Amino acid sequence: MRDRRVALAWAAFVVVALVSGVLVLHRPDRLSDLHIYYGALSDLRAGKPLYGYVAENGGPFTYPPFAALVLWPITAVSEGVLQGIWLVTTCAAVVAIAGSVGVALTTRRSRRPLVVALAATMLMLSAPVQSNLRFGQVSIFIVLMALLDGLGVVPPRLRGTLVGVAAAIKLTPLLFVVYFLAVGRYRDAGRSAATFVACAGLAAIVLPQESWAYWTETVRQTSRIGNLSSLGNQSLHGMLLRVGVDETALPVLWAGMVALTCAAALLRARQLTRQGRPGHAAVLVGCATVAASPVSWTHHQVWPVLAAMLLIGASGVTQRAAGAALLAAMVVSLGAVLSPVSTRPGVQFLFENARAVGVCLLCLVGFGGVAIAAQRRPAAGRAWLRVGVTASVAVAFFAVQPLPAGADPTFKAYSLDDVVNPRYFFVCRGPAECAEYATDAPVTFGTRAEKTKVRVNGVVSPQVTRLEYYSAPGGAPRAIPLLAAYPGLRTFSFRSATMAHGRLVAYASDGRPIVSYDDELAAALRTTTR
């Protein structure tokens, strides 16, 4: 019976992997990051600068030069063949990760094959692994190398080298060097550091110009990575950007929170290691890298999926409930799925940042800090009641919060090129239709509510020279472009997460506010859904 369940679990994994691969290959933007690797290295072979390459989608090569050496062989085959090989290799890495963490998931050898198969299937269904498949990312391989080294399954004389290699490709695994020091694995820490330096040195010898460019300039250009305030960046830094923390206070606040998060995770990881739970410790340190990194895109977030599985496999009700909640957040986008029921901006903000919040709490609590304090093992019914009450209180707390000042990652103001799109410019389209809206009012506009955003557009009178939108009280204003789309008329259009605390302000040429609209007045003035 058990063998049959194992076979069915692996069959499910194969089906999910095949369907995922087919869907990826049918996307017009399939494996876009792999395309960047391929294009950048092809240019490098042709004598062009590595960090000067820009793909059709605007993406540059962002990794250290040693990554170019590691990826160098991919240009030996056509890009189409490479895409197939990469997808298969990614699925193999998922199986290897599931097998590595399976030891921590169960101590019963008889159950381990089934647990590994189920873990591999759940990993394949998670958003981080799907993102690795979709973009053709190296992140899954970085996780595998760091996990193997963290578990200590590498031969003793080589332990630490995989972390060093992984860090030379992507810098975040360097936190594992600190972990090795914290648990007394001094030789492993030394090998990691030495391997990292050796890899960087090798790249400097083979690619001197690229190495100089990266370590003196490119490494500091975070803007090359993308919009760090977008919802895809589920790190502490990304969440603080979405909260709208002042630019002068952001570095200090972020550094303090990173130090606290990493210190708590490392101390707990040392305790877990001493308890004979190296798998839990390694996954916890990996989660700390996700929280602490300036940018943690979805494909970086494999560690929290592993943490959710370990929590579900625990014995305490609290840990299992926390694991289920974290796994749900890592499989689906709660901000999009639950937006119809998140009637308050604070709740929507919680859902949109659920992954970042979950990872930070995991680092601070550390696999059972809450459950360890309750050793009496209360009855299951009472335990679930406590979990439910705690979750309800947490959601209620966020429900009464306004949208944090400036925390509006959905915001976008449309340009002149977008005027032809009726989805954005729905109040009026064309000179004749817009002329009907040229009233004596400084601003005439309409709103349209969608699942995850509200769109606002309209027409301004000649006396208006500047238009600004505040997403929340105390937040920084957003400039709304006034577009001369038609002769004698200026239109505008923008979108926002919510208008619950929004305010639209029109200014005259002398800088004086002419009129201010909040959402109640906006609804009274003109609401259109056509």
Secondary structure, DSSP 8 states (H G I E B T S, - for coil): -HHHHHHHHHHHHHHHHHHHHHHHHTSTTTTHHHHHHHHHHHHHHTT--GGG-B-TTS-B--S-HHHHHHHGGGGGS-HHHHHHHHHHHHHHHHHHHHHHHHHHH-S-TTTHHHHHHHHHHHHHHSHHHHHHHHHT-SHHHHHHHHHHHHHT-S-GGGTTHHHHHHHHHSSGGGHHHHHHHHTT-HHHHHHHHHHHHHHHHHHHHHSHHHHHHHHHTGGG-GGGG--TTSTT--SHHHHHHHHT--TTTHHHHHHHHHHHHHHHHHHHHHHHHHTT-HHHHHHHHHHHHHHHSS---GGGTHHHHHHHHHHHTSSSHHHHHHHHHHHHHHHS-HHHHSTTT--SHHHHHHHHTHHHHHHHHHHHH-SSHHHHT-TT---HHHHHHHHHHHHHHHHHHHHTS---TT--TT-EE--GGGTT-TTT--S--SHHHHHTT--SSSEEEEEEE-SS-EEEEEEE-TT--EEEEESSTT---EE---EEEETTEEEEEEEES-STT-EEEEE-TTS-EEEEEEHHHHHHH-----
